[in-house]
Amino acid sequence: MGDRREWGLQLDALAQDFTVLAWDAPGCGGSFDPPADLGLAGYADCLAELLSELGLERPHVLGLSFGSGLALELFRRHPQLPRSLVLASAYAGWAGSLGRDAAEERRKLLLREAERPPEEVARAFSTTLFVESVPTALVDEMVAVMSSFHPAGLRAMVNAFADADLREVLPRIDIPTLLVYGDSDQRSPLHVAEDLHARIPDSELVVIPGPGHMVNVEAPERFNEVVREFLMSLPSA
């Protein structure tokens, strides 16, 4: 339900050291509405095309939640593109990390939600994204962003992620990979983090105490510090 606005705290902070870009994926923000069957492969090909059009060679790719699965699919389909992966609150797809039954439950729930008033949906969904200690003003800001979601975009993403099982690609990842999770994440709990960490060779796992699923928003200073340290540790080419 989000878009590039959810990354404002990273764009501002990391731009001191890097060229930083955030996109509106198909069906999000200012982007076009995709077909419901676009699939994760379709999203990955759109991202690859955008990177090509912008002339970006081997960027570091960071994604959260659905975006983490998108980053993994980008590597699977276009392994020459990313220089590194930063996977926050990540899954190997819902089917891959939660199992088919749980993935189908999430699909059914969110497809129903796509038909309801957006602000009601965003407010209810936010209770699974943030810990209770997060300031109300911050939650309200994110709810306002999520309330502008595209129903068609939500349906396409839900179908793509419910179908996705990316476990087979994890052992083949041969680029530096950082996993970042909040220790209070309800949606992608720590057993998911530990499974991805075990399957991705030489990956690094950082668990930040306190935040839930929206770790980049709930603990931006620590999140930015972890990402910056990881990227700065890598060879420049």
N, C-alpha and C positions, 0 to 999 in steps of 0.2 A: 504493500500500500504506500510505499515511500517513493522518493525521487532524490535528485541530486542535493536538495536542500538539507537532507539529513547529514550531509558531510561538511557542513559549513565550518565546524570547529576543527576539522582536519585540513580543509583547504587553506584556512588562515594560518594555522600553525606550521604545517609541513611545507608550505610555499617558501618559507625562509631558506630551505635547503634543497628543494626539488621543484621541478615543474609538475604541478598537480592538476589533474582533470577529474571531474565527476560527470557522469552522463545520466540522462533520462533514458532508461531502457525502454524498448517498445512497450507501449501501453502505460507508461508512467510520465508524469509531468507534461512537458510539451511535445512528447513523441507521439507517433501515430498509434492507433489501436491495431494490434496484431490479430490474426485468426486465433481461435481458441486452441487449435492444434499446432501452434508454432513449434512447441517442444523446446527442450533445453538446447538441442542442436541448432535450432533456428536462432535462438538468442545469442549463442556463441558465434555463429556466422555473422550476425549483425554487428557484434562487437569487433570481430576481426576486420570487417569491412570498414568500420569507423576508424580503427587504428591505422589501416592502410590509407584511407583518405586523408588523415591528419599527418601522414608521413612519420608516424612514431615507430621507431625501431626498438624492439625488445624492451618494452616498458615493464616496470614492476606492476603487478595486477593485484589489487586489494578488493575483496568483496566480503560482505556480511550476510549471513543467513542464506537467502536465495542467491545473493551475489557470490557467495563462496562456492556454491554448486556451479554457478555460471563460470567462475574462474577455473574450476576443475574441468568442466566441459570444454572451455577454450583450450586448455592444455591438451586435452584428449584429441581434439579435432585439428588444432593448429599448434603443435608442440614447439615450433620454432619461434613463436611470437613472444610469450612472457619470459622475462629475465628471472623473475622470482614470483612467488605467490605469498600473499598475506591473507589468511583465511580466518575471519572472525565469526564467532558464534556459528561455526560451520557444520554442515552435513555433507555426507556423500549422497545427496538427494534424500528425500523423505523415505522412499522405499529402501534405499541403501543403508540408512542409519537407524531407522525406526521400525522397519519391517512393513510388509505389504498391508497388513490389517490397519496399523496405525496411520499409514499414509492414506489409505482410503477414508478413514475417519476424518482426517484433516481435509481431504478433498471435499467430501460431502458437506462438512460444516462451512467451509469458506465459500463454496459455490452457492450455498444458501445465503450467506452473508452478502454476497455480491448483489443481491436483489433488494437489500434493505437500505434505509437512509444512511448515507455515508458517515455522517458524524456519529450516529449511534453505533455503527460498526467499528469505527476507529476508536471510540471511547472504550467499548467493551474489549477490543483486541489489545488495547494498551495495558490492560491489567496483567497480561501474560508477558509483556515486554520489559517492564520496569519493576524494580523493587520498590517497596512502600516508602522508603526513605527519600526517594528522588523528589526534589522540589516540585510542587504542583504546577508552578509556572513553566517548568521545563516539559513536563508531561503535556500540558495544554498546548505548548508550541508544537510538539511532535504530533499531537492529535489533530491540530489544524492542518499540518502537512498531509497526514494520512487521510484526512477527510476529503481531500481533492482527488482521491484515487479514481481511476477509470474502471468501471465494472468489467469491461471487456479485457482490460489489462490484468485485472485480478484473476479472472477466469483462466486466462492463458498461462499465467505464472503458476497458479495452483495446479493446473493439469500437468504442466511441464515438470514441476517438482515432485508431485505425487508419483509420477511415472519413473522418476530418475533413480537409478541405482548405479553409482559411480565407483563402487568398491574395486572393480577390476582395474581402474586406471591408477589407483593410489600407489601400488608397488612400483609403477613405471615412472613415477615423478622423479626426475633427475635434475631438478633445479632447486635452489634454496627455498624452503617453505617454512613460514611462521604460522602457527596456530595461536589465536588469542581468544580467550573465553572469560566471561565473568563467572565467579564461582556460585552465583545464585540464579543462573540461567534456568528458567523453567522449560523453554522450548527446545533448546539443544543442550541437555544436561551434560555433566562432566564425563559420564561414561561414553558419550558420543565423541567428546574431545579425545579421550584416552584411546579409543578405537582408531580414530584417524591418525593420531600420533604414532601408534604402533604399526600402522599399515604404510605410512609415507616414509620412505628411507631418509634418515638423517634430518627429519623435521625437528623443529623447535616448538615446544608448547609452553605458553605463558598463561597462567590463570591469575586473573586480577581479583583480589578479595573485594567483595561488596556488590558489584553490579550484576544485573541480569542480562537479558538477551541483547539489549541495545548498549553494548559495552562502550562503543565509541562515543555515545552521547552521555551516558551515566558517569563515566570516568575518563573524560577527554584528555586530561593532562597526562595521566598514566598511560592511556592507550597511545597517545601521540609519542610519548617517550619510548615506549616499547617498539613501535613501528620505526621511529627514527633510528634507534640504536641498531635494529636489525638491518635496515637498508644501508646505513653508513658502514656497516661491517662488511658489506659485499664488495667485490671488485667492481670498479667503475665501468668495465667493458667485458 
